[in-house]
């Protein structure tokens, strides 16, 4: 079964770009049997020099192996935590996102008895969400709890709750559309918002932060967000 890994990397001050360049240009991930899915930098909600990296492992991996492959001989890294995760409804393939935009990392912890309903609500709401707001749901991964790092990871909710943790990853064109998606216009959009609100009410813990894509194939984001 396809497996992914989420890596939260802290770079030395003002070295987020050089760390990214080394990760992207290196071959340690591919030599270990994986593929780089993407690298994102903080936009709103996380420290300036923090990177979010996702890798893909068709034949599976371990947290230690994935973490070693990503860091390799990369310099100027002051911290890293890694979590393994598996796709649920999406992604259905390993093609990485390439368009620039406003990428939201939504972490959720859901009581086990609510998990199936949460998946059903996602499947119901996503088509309307995507058509109304020129947005895409990239993936919804279930975290495996095989991870490195401390006993509690406040950025991802690890160690915070005993529920099923998941990562919902979405793309909007920009921050203006982020705000627009929270303010429904008309009955169709109101229904989408109602469904999404119900989904979040099923969680016993959730948080979100936004980022921009460093491994983009179109527009580079040069704004100083954080």
MARBA-3410 file (N, C-alpha, C, O; in Angstrom, 1 decimal):
226
0.8,-1.2,0.0,0.0,0.0,0.0,0.9,1.2,0.0,1.9,1.3,0.7 ~ 0.4,2.2,-0.8,1.2,3.5,-0.8,1.3,4.1,0.6,0.4,4.1,1.4 ~ 2.5,4.7,0.8,2.8,5.3,2.1,3.4,6.7,1.8,4.2,6.9,0.9 ~ 3.1,7.6,2.7,3.7,8.9,2.6,4.3,9.3,3.9,4.0,8.6,5.0 ~ 5.2,10.3,3.9,5.8,10.7,5.2,5.7,12.2,5.2,6.0,12.9,4.2
5.3,12.8,6.4,5.3,14.2,6.6,6.5,14.6,7.4,6.7,14.0,8.5 ~ 7.3,15.5,7.0,8.5,16.0,7.7,8.4,17.5,8.0,8.2,18.3,7.1 ~ 8.5,17.8,9.3,8.5,19.2,9.7,9.9,19.5,10.1,10.5,19.0,11.0 ~ 10.5,20.4,9.3,11.9,20.7,9.4,12.1,22.2,9.8,11.5,23.1,9.3 ~ 13.0,22.4,10.8,13.4,23.7,11.2,14.8,24.0,10.7,15.7,23.3,10.9
14.9,25.1,9.9,16.2,25.5,9.3,16.8,26.6,10.2,16.1,27.2,11.0 ~ 18.1,26.7,10.2,18.8,27.8,10.9,18.2,29.1,10.4,17.7,29.2,9.2 ~ 18.3,30.2,11.2,17.7,31.4,10.8,18.1,31.9,9.3,19.3,31.9,9.0 ~ 17.1,32.1,8.5,17.2,32.6,7.2,17.8,31.6,6.2,18.3,32.0,5.1 ~ 17.8,30.3,6.6,18.3,29.3,5.7,17.2,28.3,5.1,17.6,27.3,4.6
16.0,28.8,5.2,14.9,27.9,4.7,15.1,27.7,3.2,14.8,26.6,2.7 ~ 15.6,28.7,2.5,15.8,28.5,1.0,16.9,27.5,0.7,16.8,26.7,-0.1 ~ 18.1,27.7,1.4,19.2,26.8,1.1,18.9,25.4,1.5,19.3,24.5,0.8 ~ 18.2,25.2,2.6,17.8,23.8,3.0,16.9,23.2,1.9,17.1,22.1,1.5 ~ 15.9,24.0,1.4,15.1,23.5,0.4,15.8,23.1,-0.9,15.6,22.1,-1.5
16.8,24.0,-1.3,17.5,23.7,-2.5,18.3,22.4,-2.4,18.5,21.7,-3.3 ~ 18.9,22.2,-1.2,19.7,21.0,-1.0,18.8,19.7,-1.0,19.1,18.7,-1.6 ~ 17.6,19.8,-0.4,16.6,18.7,-0.4,16.2,18.4,-1.9,16.2,17.2,-2.3 ~ 15.9,19.4,-2.6,15.4,19.2,-4.0,16.5,18.7,-4.9,16.2,17.9,-5.8 ~ 17.7,19.2,-4.8,18.7,18.8,-5.7,19.4,17.5,-5.3,20.1,16.9,-6.1
19.2,17.1,-4.1,19.8,15.8,-3.6,19.1,14.6,-4.2,18.0,14.7,-4.7 ~ 19.8,13.4,-4.1,19.2,12.2,-4.6,19.0,11.2,-3.5,18.8,10.0,-3.8 ~ 19.2,11.5,-2.2,19.1,10.6,-1.2,17.7,10.0,-1.0,17.6,8.8,-0.7 ~ 16.6,10.7,-1.3,15.3,10.2,-1.2,15.1,9.1,-2.3,14.5,8.1,-2.0 ~ 15.4,9.5,-3.5,15.2,8.5,-4.6,16.1,7.3,-4.5,15.7,6.1,-4.8
17.3,7.4,-3.9,18.2,6.3,-3.7,17.6,5.4,-2.6,17.9,4.2,-2.7 ~ 16.8,5.9,-1.7,16.2,5.1,-0.7,14.9,4.5,-1.1,14.2,3.8,-0.3 ~ 14.5,4.8,-2.3,13.2,4.2,-2.9,12.0,5.1,-2.8,10.9,4.6,-3.0 ~ 12.2,6.4,-2.5,11.1,7.3,-2.3,11.1,8.4,-3.4,12.0,8.4,-4.3 ~ 10.1,9.2,-3.3,10.0,10.4,-4.2,9.6,11.6,-3.4,8.8,11.5,-2.5
10.2,12.7,-3.8,9.8,14.0,-3.1,8.5,14.4,-3.7,8.3,14.6,-4.9 ~ 7.5,14.6,-2.8,6.2,15.0,-3.2,6.1,16.5,-3.2,5.3,17.1,-4.0 ~ 6.7,17.2,-2.3,6.7,18.7,-2.3,7.3,19.3,-1.0,7.5,18.6,0.0 ~ 7.7,20.5,-1.2,8.3,21.3,-0.1,7.5,22.6,0.0,7.3,23.3,-1.0 ~ 7.0,22.9,1.2,6.3,24.2,1.5,6.9,25.0,2.6,7.5,24.4,3.5
6.8,26.3,2.4,7.4,27.2,3.5,6.2,27.9,4.2,5.1,28.0,3.7 ~ 6.5,28.3,5.4,5.4,28.9,6.2,4.9,30.2,5.6,5.6,31.0,5.0 ~ 3.6,30.3,5.6,2.9,31.5,5.2,2.3,32.2,6.4,2.7,33.3,6.8 ~ 1.3,31.6,7.0,0.7,32.1,8.2,0.5,31.0,9.2,-0.1,29.9,8.9 ~ 0.9,31.2,10.4,0.6,30.3,11.5,1.8,29.5,12.0,1.7,28.8,13.0
3.0,29.5,11.3,4.1,28.7,11.7,5.4,29.6,11.6,5.3,30.7,10.9 ~ 6.5,29.3,12.2,7.7,30.1,12.2,8.2,30.3,10.8,8.1,29.4,9.9 ~ 8.9,31.4,10.5,9.4,31.7,9.2,10.3,30.6,8.7,10.3,30.4,7.5 ~ 11.2,30.0,9.5,12.2,29.1,9.0,11.8,27.7,9.1,12.6,26.8,9.1 ~ 10.5,27.4,9.2,10.0,26.1,9.2,9.5,25.6,7.8,8.9,26.4,7.1
9.9,24.4,7.5,9.5,23.8,6.2,8.6,22.6,6.4,8.8,21.9,7.4 ~ 7.6,22.4,5.6,6.8,21.2,5.6,7.2,20.4,4.3,7.1,20.9,3.2 ~ 7.6,19.2,4.5,8.1,18.3,3.4,7.2,17.1,3.4,7.0,16.5,4.4 ~ 6.8,16.6,2.2,6.1,15.4,2.1,6.8,14.5,1.1,7.2,15.0,0.0 ~ 7.1,13.2,1.5,7.7,12.3,0.6,6.7,11.1,0.4,5.9,10.8,1.2
6.9,10.4,-0.8,6.1,9.3,-1.2,6.9,8.0,-1.2,8.1,8.1,-1.8 ~ 6.4,6.9,-0.7,7.1,5.7,-0.7,6.2,4.5,-1.2,5.4,4.0,-0.4 ~ 6.4,4.2,-2.4,5.5,3.2,-3.0,5.6,1.8,-2.3,4.6,1.1,-2.1 ~ 6.8,1.4,-1.9,7.0,0.1,-1.2,7.1,0.3,0.3,7.4,-0.7,1.0 ~ 6.7,1.4,0.8,6.7,1.6,2.3,8.1,2.0,2.8,9.1,1.9,2.1
8.1,2.4,4.0,9.4,2.8,4.6,9.2,2.9,6.2,8.1,2.5,6.7 ~ 10.2,3.3,6.9,10.1,3.6,8.3,10.3,5.1,8.5,10.9,5.7,7.7 ~ 10.0,5.5,9.7,10.2,7.0,10.0,11.7,7.3,9.9,12.1,8.3,9.4 ~ 12.5,6.4,10.5,13.9,6.6,10.6,14.5,6.7,9.2,15.4,7.5,8.9 ~ 14.1,5.7,8.3,14.7,5.7,7.0,14.2,6.9,6.2,15.0,7.5,5.4
13.0,7.3,6.3,12.5,8.4,5.5,13.1,9.7,6.0,13.5,10.6,5.2 ~ 13.3,9.8,7.3,13.9,11.0,7.8,15.4,11.2,7.4,15.8,12.2,7.0 ~ 16.1,10.1,7.5,17.5,10.1,7.0,17.6,10.4,5.6,18.5,11.2,5.2 ~ 16.7,9.9,4.8,16.7,10.1,3.3,16.5,11.6,3.0,17.1,12.2,2.1 ~ 15.6,12.2,3.7,15.2,13.6,3.5,16.4,14.6,3.9,16.8,15.5,3.1
16.9,14.3,5.1,18.0,15.2,5.5,19.3,14.9,4.9,20.0,15.8,4.4 ~ 19.7,13.6,4.7,20.9,13.3,4.1,22.1,14.1,4.6,22.4,14.1,5.8 ~ 22.7,14.7,3.7,23.9,15.6,4.1,23.5,17.1,4.1,24.3,17.9,4.0 ~ 22.2,17.4,4.2,21.7,18.8,4.2,22.2,19.5,5.4,22.1,19.0,6.5 ~ 22.8,20.7,5.1,23.3,21.5,6.2,22.2,22.5,6.7,21.2,22.6,6.1
22.5,23.1,7.8,21.7,24.2,8.4,20.3,23.8,8.8,19.4,24.6,8.8 ~ 20.2,22.5,9.2,18.9,22.0,9.8,19.1,21.9,11.3,20.1,21.3,11.8 ~ 18.2,22.5,12.0,18.3,22.5,13.5,17.3,21.6,14.1,17.4,21.3,15.3 ~ 16.3,21.1,13.4,15.4,20.2,14.0,14.5,19.5,12.9,14.3,20.1,11.8 ~ 14.0,18.3,13.2,13.1,17.6,12.3,12.3,16.6,13.0,12.8,16.0,14.0
11.0,16.5,12.6,10.2,15.4,13.1,9.5,14.8,11.9,9.2,15.5,10.9 ~ 9.3,13.5,11.9,8.7,12.8,10.8,7.6,11.9,11.2,7.7,11.3,12.3 ~ 6.5,11.9,10.4,5.4,11.0,10.7,5.0,10.2,9.4,5.0,10.8,8.3 ~ 4.7,9.0,9.6,4.2,8.2,8.4,2.7,8.3,8.3,2.0,8.5,9.3 ~ 2.2,8.3,7.1,0.7,8.5,6.9,0.3,7.7,5.6,1.1,7.5,4.7
-1.0,7.4,5.6,-1.5,6.7,4.4,-2.7,7.5,3.9,-3.5,8.0,4.6 ~ -2.9,7.5,2.5,-4.0,8.2,2.0,-5.3,7.5,2.3,-5.4,6.3,2.4 ~ -6.4,8.3,2.4,-7.7,7.8,2.5,-8.5,8.0,1.2,-8.3,7.3,0.2 ~ -9.4,9.0,1.2,-10.1,9.3,-0.1,-9.2,9.9,-1.2,-9.4,9.6,-2.4 ~ -8.2,10.6,-0.8,-7.2,11.2,-1.7,-5.9,11.3,-0.9,-5.9,11.3,0.3
-4.8,11.4,-1.7,-4.7,11.4,-3.2,-4.9,10.0,-3.7,-4.7,9.0,-3.1 ~ -5.3,10.0,-5.0,-5.5,8.7,-5.7,-4.3,8.3,-6.5,-4.3,7.2,-7.0 ~ -3.4,9.2,-6.6,-2.1,8.9,-7.3,-1.0,9.7,-6.6,-1.3,10.6,-5.8 ~ 0.2,9.5,-7.0,1.4,10.1,-6.4,1.9,11.3,-7.2,3.0,11.8,-6.9 ~ 1.1,11.9,-8.1,1.5,13.0,-8.8,1.5,14.3,-7.9,0.4,14.6,-7.3
2.6,14.9,-7.7,2.7,16.0,-6.8,2.0,17.3,-7.3,2.0,17.5,-8.5 ~ 1.6,18.1,-6.3,1.0,19.4,-6.7,2.2,20.3,-7.3,3.3,20.3,-6.8 ~ 1.8,21.1,-8.3,2.9,21.9,-9.0,2.5,23.4,-9.1,3.3,24.2,-9.4 ~ 1.2,23.7,-8.9,0.7,25.1,-9.0,0.9,25.8,-7.7,0.6,25.3,-6.6 ~ 1.4,27.1,-7.8,1.5,27.9,-6.6,0.1,28.2,-6.1,-0.9,28.2,-6.8
0.0,28.6,-4.8,-1.2,29.0,-4.2,-1.1,29.0,-2.7,0.0,29.1,-2.2 ~ -2.3,29.1,-2.1,-2.4,29.1,-0.6,-2.7,27.6,-0.2,-3.8,27.2,-0.4 ~ -1.7,27.0,0.4,-1.9,25.6,0.8,-2.1,25.5,2.3,-1.4,26.0,3.1 ~ -3.2,24.8,2.7,-3.6,24.8,4.1,-3.3,23.3,4.6,-3.8,22.4,4.1 ~ -2.6,23.3,5.7,-2.4,22.0,6.4,-3.4,22.0,7.6,-3.2,22.7,8.6
-4.4,21.2,7.4,-5.5,21.1,8.5,-5.3,19.8,9.2,-5.5,18.7,8.6 ~ -4.9,19.9,10.5,-4.7,18.7,11.3,-5.9,18.4,12.1,-6.4,19.4,12.7 ~ -6.4,17.2,12.2,-7.6,16.9,13.0,-7.3,15.6,13.8,-6.6,14.7,13.4 ~ -7.9,15.6,14.9,-8.0,14.4,15.7,-9.5,14.1,15.9,-10.2,14.9,16.5 ~ -9.9,12.9,15.5,-11.3,12.5,15.5,-11.5,11.2,16.3,-10.8,10.2,16.1
-12.5,11.3,17.2,-12.8,10.0,17.9,-13.1,8.9,16.9,-13.8,9.2,15.9 ~ -12.7,7.7,17.2,-12.8,6.6,16.3,-14.3,6.4,15.9,-14.5,6.0,14.7 ~ -15.2,6.6,16.8,-16.6,6.4,16.4,-17.2,7.5,15.4,-18.2,7.3,14.8 ~ -16.4,8.6,15.2,-16.8,9.6,14.3,-16.1,9.5,12.9,-16.4,10.3,12.0 ~ -15.1,8.6,12.8,-14.2,8.7,11.7,-15.0,8.4,10.4,-14.8,9.1,9.4
-15.8,7.4,10.3,-16.6,7.1,9.1,-17.5,8.2,8.6,-17.6,8.5,7.4 ~ -18.1,8.8,9.6,-19.0,10.0,9.2,-18.1,11.1,8.7,-18.5,11.8,7.7 ~ -17.0,11.4,9.3,-16.1,12.4,8.8,-15.7,12.2,7.3,-15.7,13.1,6.5 ~ -15.4,10.9,7.0,-15.0,10.6,5.6,-16.2,10.8,4.7,-16.0,11.3,3.6 ~ -17.4,10.4,5.1,-18.6,10.6,4.3,-18.9,12.1,4.0,-19.2,12.5,2.9
-18.7,12.9,5.1,-18.9,14.3,4.9,-17.9,15.0,4.0,-18.2,15.8,3.2 ~ -16.7,14.5,4.0,-15.6,15.0,3.1,-16.0,14.7,1.7,-16.0,15.5,0.8 ~ -16.4,13.4,1.4,-16.8,13.0,0.1,-18.0,13.8,-0.4,-18.0,14.1,-1.6 ~ -18.9,14.2,0.5,-20.0,14.9,0.1,-19.7,16.4,-0.2,-20.3,17.0,-1.2 ~ -18.8,17.0,0.6,-18.6,18.4,0.5,-17.5,18.8,-0.6,-17.6,19.9,-1.1
-16.6,17.9,-0.8,-15.5,18.3,-1.7,-15.9,18.8,-3.1,-15.3,19.8,-3.5 ~ -16.7,18.1,-3.8,-17.1,18.6,-5.2,-17.6,20.0,-5.2,-17.2,20.8,-6.0 ~ -18.5,20.3,-4.3,-19.0,21.7,-4.2,-18.0,22.7,-3.8,-18.0,23.8,-4.3 ~ -17.2,22.3,-2.8,-16.1,23.2,-2.4,-15.1,23.5,-3.5,-14.8,24.7,-3.7 ~ -14.8,22.5,-4.3,-13.8,22.8,-5.4,-14.4,23.6,-6.5,-13.7,24.4,-7.0
-15.6,23.4,-6.9,-16.2,24.1,-8.0,-16.5,25.5,-7.6,-16.5,26.4,-8.4 ~ -16.9,25.8,-6.3,-17.3,27.1,-5.9,-16.1,28.0,-5.7,-16.2,29.2,-5.9 ~ -15.0,27.5,-5.3,-13.9,28.3,-4.9,-12.6,28.1,-5.7,-11.5,28.6,-5.2 ~ -12.6,27.5,-6.9,-11.4,27.3,-7.7,-10.3,26.7,-6.8,-9.2,27.1,-6.9 ~ -10.7,25.7,-6.0,-9.8,25.2,-5.0,-9.7,23.6,-5.2,-10.5,23.0,-5.9
-8.7,23.0,-4.6,-8.5,21.6,-4.8,-8.2,21.0,-3.4,-7.4,21.5,-2.6 ~ -8.8,19.8,-3.2,-8.4,19.0,-2.0,-7.3,18.1,-2.5,-7.5,17.2,-3.3 ~ -6.1,18.3,-2.0,-4.9,17.5,-2.5,-5.0,16.1,-1.8,-4.8,15.1,-2.5 ~ -5.3,16.1,-0.5,-5.3,14.8,0.1,-5.8,14.8,1.5,-5.9,15.9,2.2 ~ -6.3,13.7,2.0,-6.6,13.4,3.4,-5.9,12.2,3.8,-6.3,11.1,3.4
-4.9,12.3,4.6,-4.1,11.2,5.1,-4.4,10.9,6.5,-4.7,11.7,7.3 ~ -4.4,9.6,6.8,-4.5,9.1,8.2,-3.1,8.9,8.7,-2.4,8.1,8.1 ~ -2.8,9.5,9.9,-1.5,9.3,10.4,-1.4,8.0,11.1,-2.3,7.4,11.7 ~ -0.2,7.4,11.0,0.0,6.0,11.4,0.5,6.0,12.9,0.5,4.9,13.5 ~ 0.9,7.1,13.4,1.4,7.2,14.8,2.9,6.7,14.9,3.4,6.7,16.0
3.4,6.2,13.8,4.9,5.9,13.8,5.6,7.2,13.4,5.5,7.7,12.3 ~ 6.3,7.8,14.4,6.9,9.1,14.2,8.1,9.3,15.0,8.4,8.5,16.0 ~ 8.8,10.3,14.7,10.0,10.8,15.5,9.5,12.1,16.1,8.5,12.6,15.9 ~ 10.4,12.7,16.9,10.1,13.9,17.6,9.7,13.7,19.0,9.9,12.6,19.6 ~ 9.2,14.8,19.6,8.9,14.7,21.1,7.6,14.0,21.3,6.8,13.7,20.4
7.2,13.8,22.6,6.0,13.2,23.0,4.7,13.9,22.5,3.7,13.4,22.3 ~ 4.9,15.3,22.4,3.8,16.1,22.0,4.3,17.0,20.9,5.3,17.7,21.0 ~ 3.5,17.1,19.8,3.9,17.9,18.7,2.7,18.9,18.5,1.7,18.5,17.9 ~ 2.8,20.1,19.0,1.7,21.0,19.0,1.3,21.4,17.5,0.2,21.8,17.3 ~ 2.2,21.3,16.6,1.9,21.7,15.2,1.0,20.7,14.5,0.2,21.0,13.6
1.1,19.4,14.9,0.3,18.3,14.2,-0.7,17.6,15.1,-1.5,16.8,14.7 ~ -0.6,17.9,16.4,-1.6,17.3,17.4,-1.1,15.9,17.9,-1.8,15.3,18.7 ~ 0.1,15.5,17.5,0.6,14.2,18.0,0.8,14.3,19.5,1.4,15.3,20.1 ~ 0.3,13.3,20.2,0.3,13.3,21.7,-0.7,14.2,22.4,-0.8,14.2,23.6 ~ -1.5,14.9,21.6,-2.5,15.8,22.2,-3.8,15.0,22.5,-4.5,15.3,23.5
-4.2,14.1,21.6,-5.5,13.4,21.7,-5.3,11.9,21.4,-4.3,11.5,20.8 ~ -6.2,11.1,21.9,-6.2,9.7,21.6,-7.0,9.3,20.4,-7.1,8.1,20.0 ~ -7.6,10.3,19.7,-8.4,10.0,18.5,-7.6,9.7,17.3,-6.3,9.6,17.3 ~ -8.3,9.5,16.2,-7.6,9.2,14.9,-7.1,10.5,14.3,-7.9,11.4,14.0 ~ -5.8,10.7,14.1,-5.3,11.9,13.6,-5.2,11.8,12.1,-4.9,10.8,11.5
-5.5,12.9,11.5,-5.5,13.0,10.0,-5.0,14.4,9.6,-5.0,15.4,10.3 ~ -4.5,14.4,8.3,-4.0,15.6,7.7,-4.9,15.9,6.5,-4.8,15.1,5.5 ~ -5.6,17.0,6.5,-6.4,17.4,5.3,-5.6,18.5,4.6,-5.2,19.5,5.3 ~ -5.3,18.3,3.4,-4.4,19.3,2.7,-5.1,19.8,1.5,-5.4,19.1,0.5 ~ -5.3,21.2,1.5,-6.0,21.8,0.4,-5.2,22.9,-0.2,-4.3,23.5,0.4
-5.6,23.3,-1.5,-5.0,24.4,-2.2,-6.1,25.4,-2.6,-7.1,25.0,-3.2 ~ -5.9,26.6,-2.3,-6.7,27.7,-2.9,-5.8,28.6,-3.7,-4.6,28.6,-3.5 ~ -6.3,29.4,-4.6,-5.4,30.2,-5.4,-4.6,31.2,-4.6,-3.5,31.5,-5.0 ~ -5.3,31.8,-3.6,-4.6,32.8,-2.8,-5.4,33.0,-1.5,-6.4,32.3,-1.2 ~ -4.8,33.9,-0.6,-5.5,34.1,0.7,-6.8,34.8,0.5,-7.7,34.6,1.4
-7.1,35.5,-0.5,-8.4,36.1,-0.7,-9.4,35.0,-0.9,-10.6,35.2,-0.4 ~ -9.1,34.0,-1.6,-10.0,32.9,-1.7,-10.2,32.1,-0.4,-11.3,31.5,-0.2 ~ -9.2,32.1,0.4,-9.3,31.5,1.7,-10.5,32.2,2.5,-11.3,31.5,3.0 ~ -10.4,33.5,2.5,-11.5,34.3,3.2,-12.8,34.1,2.5,-13.8,33.9,3.2 ~ -12.8,34.1,1.2,-14.0,34.0,0.4,-14.7,32.6,0.7,-15.9,32.6,0.8
-13.9,31.6,0.9,-14.5,30.2,1.2,-15.1,30.1,2.5,-15.9,29.2,2.8 ~ -14.8,31.1,3.4,-15.5,31.1,4.7,-16.8,31.9,4.8,-17.5,31.8,5.8 ~ -17.1,32.6,3.7,-18.3,33.4,3.6,-19.1,33.0,2.4,-19.1,33.5,1.4 ~ -20.0,32.0,2.7,-20.8,31.4,1.6,-21.8,32.4,1.0,-22.3,33.3,1.7 ~ -21.9,32.3,-0.3,-22.9,33.1,-1.1,-23.9,32.2,-1.8,-23.5,31.5,-2.7
-25.1,32.3,-1.4,-26.2,31.5,-2.0,-26.3,30.1,-1.3,-25.5,29.7,-0.5 ~ -27.4,29.5,-1.6,-27.8,28.2,-0.9,-26.8,27.1,-1.1,-26.6,26.3,-0.2 ~ -26.3,27.0,-2.3,-25.3,25.9,-2.6,-24.1,26.0,-1.8,-23.6,25.0,-1.2 ~ -23.5,27.2,-1.7,-22.3,27.4,-0.9,-22.6,27.2,0.6,-21.8,26.7,1.3 ~ -23.8,27.7,1.0,-24.2,27.5,2.4,-24.3,26.1,2.8,-23.9,25.7,3.9
-24.7,25.2,1.9,-24.8,23.8,2.1,-23.4,23.2,2.3,-23.2,22.4,3.2 ~ -22.5,23.6,1.4,-21.1,23.2,1.5,-20.5,23.6,2.9,-19.9,22.8,3.6 ~ -20.7,24.8,3.3,-20.2,25.3,4.5,-20.8,24.6,5.7,-20.1,24.3,6.7 ~ -22.1,24.3,5.6,-22.7,23.5,6.7,-22.1,22.1,6.8,-21.9,21.7,8.0 ~ -21.9,21.5,5.7,-21.3,20.1,5.8,-19.9,20.2,6.3,-19.5,19.4,7.2
-19.1,21.2,5.9,-17.7,21.3,6.4,-17.7,21.6,7.9,-16.9,21.1,8.7 ~ -18.7,22.5,8.3,-18.7,22.8,9.8,-19.1,21.6,10.6,-18.5,21.4,11.7 ~ -20.0,20.7,10.1,-20.3,19.5,10.8,-19.1,18.6,10.9,-18.9,18.0,11.9 ~ -18.3,18.5,9.8,-17.1,17.7,9.9,-16.1,18.2,11.0,-15.6,17.3,11.7 ~ -15.9,19.4,11.1,-15.0,19.9,12.1,-15.6,19.7,13.5,-14.9,19.6,14.5
-17.0,19.7,13.6,-17.6,19.5,14.9,-17.4,18.0,15.4,-17.6,17.8,16.6 ~ -17.0,17.1,14.5,-16.8,15.8,14.9,-15.4,15.6,15.5,-15.1,14.5,16.1 ~ -14.5,16.6,15.3,-13.2,16.5,15.9,-13.1,16.8,17.3,-13.9,17.7,17.8 ~ -12.2,16.2,18.1,-12.0,16.7,19.4,-10.8,17.6,19.5,-10.4,18.1,20.6 ~ -10.1,17.8,18.4,-8.9,18.7,18.3,-8.6,19.0,16.8,-8.7,18.1,16.0
-8.4,20.3,16.5,-8.0,20.6,15.1,-7.2,21.9,15.1,-7.4,22.8,16.0 ~ -6.4,22.1,14.1,-5.6,23.3,13.9,-5.3,23.4,12.4,-5.4,22.4,11.7 ~ -5.0,24.6,12.0,-4.6,24.8,10.6,-3.6,25.9,10.5,-3.5,26.9,11.3 ~ -2.7,25.7,9.5,-1.8,26.8,9.1,-1.6,26.8,7.6,-1.8,25.7,7.0 ~ -1.2,27.9,7.1,-1.1,28.0,5.6,0.4,28.1,5.2,1.3,28.5,5.9
0.6,27.8,3.9,2.0,27.7,3.4,1.9,28.0,1.9,0.8,28.0,1.3 ~ 3.1,28.2,1.3,3.2,28.3,-0.2,4.2,27.3,-0.7,5.1,26.9,0.0 ~ 4.0,26.9,-2.0,4.8,25.8,-2.5,6.2,26.3,-3.0,6.2,27.2,-3.9 ~ 7.2,25.6,-2.6,8.6,25.9,-3.0,9.0,25.1,-4.2,9.9,25.5,-5.0 ~ 8.3,24.0,-4.4,8.6,23.1,-5.6,7.6,23.3,-6.7,7.3,22.4,-7.5
7.2,24.6,-6.9,6.2,24.9,-7.9,6.9,24.9,-9.3,8.1,25.0,-9.4 ~ 6.0,24.7,-10.3,6.4,24.8,-11.7,6.0,26.1,-12.3,6.2,26.3,-13.5 ~ 5.2,26.9,-11.6,4.8,28.2,-12.2,5.3,29.4,-11.4,6.5,29.7,-11.6 ~ 4.5,30.0,-10.6,5.0,31.3,-10.0,5.6,31.0,-8.6,5.1,30.3,-7.8 ~ 6.8,31.6,-8.5,7.5,31.6,-7.2,6.9,32.7,-6.3,6.7,33.8,-6.7
6.6,32.3,-5.0,6.1,33.3,-4.0,7.3,33.9,-3.3,8.0,33.2,-2.6 ~ 7.5,35.2,-3.5,8.7,35.9,-2.9,8.2,36.8,-1.7,9.1,37.5,-1.2 ~ 7.0,36.7,-1.3,6.5,37.6,-0.2,7.1,37.2,1.1,7.5,36.0,1.3 ~ 7.3,38.1,2.0,7.7,37.9,3.3,6.5,37.7,4.2,6.1,38.7,4.8 ~ 6.1,36.5,4.4,4.8,36.2,5.1,5.0,36.2,6.6,4.2,36.8,7.3
6.1,35.6,7.1,6.2,35.5,8.5,7.5,36.0,9.0,7.9,36.0,10.2
END
